[in-house]
Amino acid sequence: MLAVQVSGYTKPCVPNTGGISRVWVFDPADMDYTQGASPNNSYTAVALIGGATILGGSGFFAIGFDYLSGQYKAPQSVKGSSIKFAHELSLHLPSLDNDLTNFMLTMMNALACASLGFVIEQNNGHILVIGEQSVNGETIPLFRIQMDGTSVDSGKAFDDENGATVMFKGDYSRPAYEFTGGIDAIIALQGTPIF
Amino acid sequence: MEDYNKLFAINPEFQETVVGFNKSGKPLGTRKDLDKLALMAYHNKGLAKYFVNLPTKEQIAEYQAQEFNKKNPAAPAEPVTKVTPAAPAKEVTPTPSSVNTNTEEVK
C-alpha cells in the first residue's frame, strides 16, 4: 500500500468454459460505451454516436464462423515500465467464395486510416470489447485493431477445411473491458448487412 | 412518489432510439428501467440528452427504494399487545445465607 495499491482476486464459484460463442465487428467511430456506473468499471451501456444510424450503415455486424473455431488471446509483455497486451482474434470462416472475399475487402478498408472494433461473446457468457474508441462520450487513446495474418486455404481432401482463418490484431495498454449490458443490447444494435 | 413516466420522461425525438443496457435493446420510449440509464448519465453526460429533465441522484435513489419496497414488502406487523410494565426490581443486599459458601468442587 505504501508503494502501490494492489488487490486480490476472488475466484468465481461458478462453472467456467472456454471458447467464443459469437462475434460482432463494428466501426469504432460509431459506438459510445458507458463506464463507471458499476463498481468494477465494466461497460454497462452502448449507444450509437450522434450522426451514426443503423439505416446509414452503422451498427454491430455478426461474423459467422465455424463452431468452436474462434479464439481470443492477449499475451502481455513489458519493457522497462511500458506494458503491452497483444490482442489477437482468430476465426475460421467457411467456404472460399466471393462473399468471403467481399467480407475481407471490407475488413481491409480499415487498414489504411481507420480501425475495427469487436464484441466477443464467450461461451461462458462474458462479453468482451476490443478496439473501442469512445467511452463516456470521450475519445480514448487509439485502440487500433486490424486484419493481420489472415490465411486463405482451399484444403485438399473432401473433408479438409475450406475457407479462411481471419486474424485481427492490435496492441494496447490494457486487457479488454467486459460489456455487462447483455447480449440483447448488442443484438438490438445490429446493422443491416450490405451483402 | 412522482410518476415514473414524468420522472424519467424521454425527449420525443429519442423515443425510438436504442441504447443497449440492462440486458435489453428496446427503444427508450418503451423501457421501464430508465432509472438505471439515468444513473449512468451521471458517468456519461451524453446519455443525459435523452431525458427531458435528468432526475437528481436523490430522486433516482428514492424511486429505486420505493420500487424495492414494492417488490419486497415488509412482513406483516405482529398484533400489538398491551404490555404491563414490570415493577421495578428491588435491590438485593447479599446476606450471609444468600452467599454461596459451598466450596466443594463441581464435577
Interface residues (C-beta under 8 A of the other chain):
Chain A: D32 T34 Q35 G36 A37 T44 A45 V46 A47 L48 N136 G137 G181 G182 I183 D184 A185 I186 I187 A188 L189
Chain B: T17 V18 V19 G20 F21 N22 K23 S24 G25 K26 K36 L37 L39 M40 Y42 H43 N44 K45 G46 L47
